[in-house]
Amino acid sequence: MTGPWLPGLQVRRTEYGQTPVADYLCGACLHHERVVGRREVEDFVIAGPTTEHRDNCPATQQGVQAA
């Protein structure tokens, strides 16, 4: 990705009609995940990476500070 990285889920294509790419960035702990490919992106979005990560985010655990 070019430009500033914003927290959350971002889905884009490499070019018109090309391979979709999904990026998830946690704003609290800076955890990053990337998936490439139509089926993988569909499954990733359906799974809800934000909700899934929120339960395991080290920045939201008590006694742990964010990076």
N, C-alpha and C positions, 0 to 999 in steps of 0.2 A: 504494500500500500504506500502511496505517496501522500505527502502532506501530514497534517497533525493527526495523531491517533486519538480517536474519541472512544470513551468507554461504551460498551454495549455490543449489540449484534449488528454487523454490517454485511450485506450481501451485494455482490457485484459480479460483472462478467469481465473477462480479460479484454474482449472486444465484442462488437455486435455479433450475436449468434454463436459466441465461443463459450468456453468452459466457465461455469459459474464458480465463484469462490466466496466462502463465508468466513468471516473473522469474528471472534468474540474476544473482547478485552474487558477484564474486570477493573473498574476504576479504583477499587479499594486495595487489592493486593497485586495488581498488574499481571494477573494470570492471562495467558493468551492461548487461544486454540484456533487452528485454521483447518478447514476441510475444502477439498477441491473435487469437483465432479457433480453432475446433476443429481444423481441418486443420493450421494453422500450429503450434499447440501440440503436436500429435501428432508432426509432423516434427521440431520442435525437441527434444523429449524423446528421440526415437529417435536423433537425431544426437549426443546426449551433449555438451551445452555445457561441462560440467566438464572432460571429457577433451580436448575440442577447444581450449578456452582455455588449459589447462595448458601445452600445447606452445608457445604464443605469449605467455604472460604475462610482461610486462616485469619484474615483481617477482622472477621466478625466474631471470632472465638474470643472468649474472655481471657484477658492476660496477654494477648498477642497484639503488638502494634503493627500497623500497616507499613509497608516498605516506603 
